[in-house]
């Protein structure tokens, strides 16, 4: 019997709470397992000594001393910055890889909302006039545009897959890999990171899907922002460290960038006095691009598949 202990509780987002229905599905998908759903950290630590597979949002290094039977620590989170641990020999750490299809829908929504005037109209909806001219000034078609995705891994490729039916030209930028995705056509390219500055001047939309590492700090800065054409837009659904926020605010104030949607910020929660809150043509989501009622269903399916591989 494989013993699984799950402590996935979130005080704000209901779909990030692991339910008994999720536990039942995991039992069906993983043969000969028991699933204990913990409602508190204390309950989890009580269950940990007998646990072989721990499923958590966060894990502390000292907990390995308690979990002497652990073989797997799994988290739905994609970001490696939720916890940093050095697992002992024989223990694997799994991070979620299922987020792409959810976050891709958010990016498509962001781009359509900016290009088709939806966000601008929402900003002006309390205007007692009829601000058609203001909305019309920034409206254009997503079809036929050039989208550059910086961070063309699993999430970036999902974004590209959902955008291709709009007839966009796609450039994916990776740290090292240059293999093309199966949905790409002859006009699409994949470049290594050193080629980024070559494509920015022709980008209509730049999408950032980067992890939060020292290597990605301020990738979008005064210089790289200056390479984008004034009609370009920015979407960041990776981590906030990748954007020099002061440079972004200045570019938007000066009209050197058409608009930006940020799901992530350098400081979260965003301070109430942040200049980002009052910046024109800047729209902020509270790190929510992957939220969906299907979130933990997707995770359970992925976890079951990965557990089957290590038991094979």
Secondary structure as GFF3:
##gff-version 3
##sequence-region A 1 312
A	DSSP	beta_strand	2	7	.	.	.	ID=ss1
A	DSSP	three_ten_helix	14	16	.	.	.	ID=ss2
A	DSSP	alpha_helix	20	29	.	.	.	ID=ss3
A	DSSP	beta_strand	33	37	.	.	.	ID=ss4
A	DSSP	alpha_helix	41	48	.	.	.	ID=ss5
A	DSSP	beta_strand	53	56	.	.	.	ID=ss6
A	DSSP	alpha_helix	63	66	.	.	.	ID=ss7
A	DSSP	beta_strand	72	75	.	.	.	ID=ss8
A	DSSP	beta_strand	92	95	.	.	.	ID=ss9
A	DSSP	alpha_helix	100	115	.	.	.	ID=ss10
A	DSSP	alpha_helix	118	123	.	.	.	ID=ss11
A	DSSP	alpha_helix	132	136	.	.	.	ID=ss12
A	DSSP	beta_strand	146	150	.	.	.	ID=ss13
A	DSSP	alpha_helix	154	164	.	.	.	ID=ss14
A	DSSP	beta_strand	169	174	.	.	.	ID=ss15
A	DSSP	beta_strand	189	192	.	.	.	ID=ss16
A	DSSP	three_ten_helix	193	195	.	.	.	ID=ss17
A	DSSP	alpha_helix	196	200	.	.	.	ID=ss18
A	DSSP	beta_strand	205	208	.	.	.	ID=ss19
A	DSSP	three_ten_helix	214	216	.	.	.	ID=ss20
A	DSSP	alpha_helix	222	227	.	.	.	ID=ss21
A	DSSP	beta_strand	233	236	.	.	.	ID=ss22
A	DSSP	three_ten_helix	240	242	.	.	.	ID=ss23
A	DSSP	alpha_helix	245	253	.	.	.	ID=ss24
A	DSSP	beta_strand	259	262	.	.	.	ID=ss25
A	DSSP	three_ten_helix	275	278	.	.	.	ID=ss26
A	DSSP	beta_strand	282	284	.	.	.	ID=ss27
A	DSSP	alpha_helix	295	311	.	.	.	ID=ss28
###
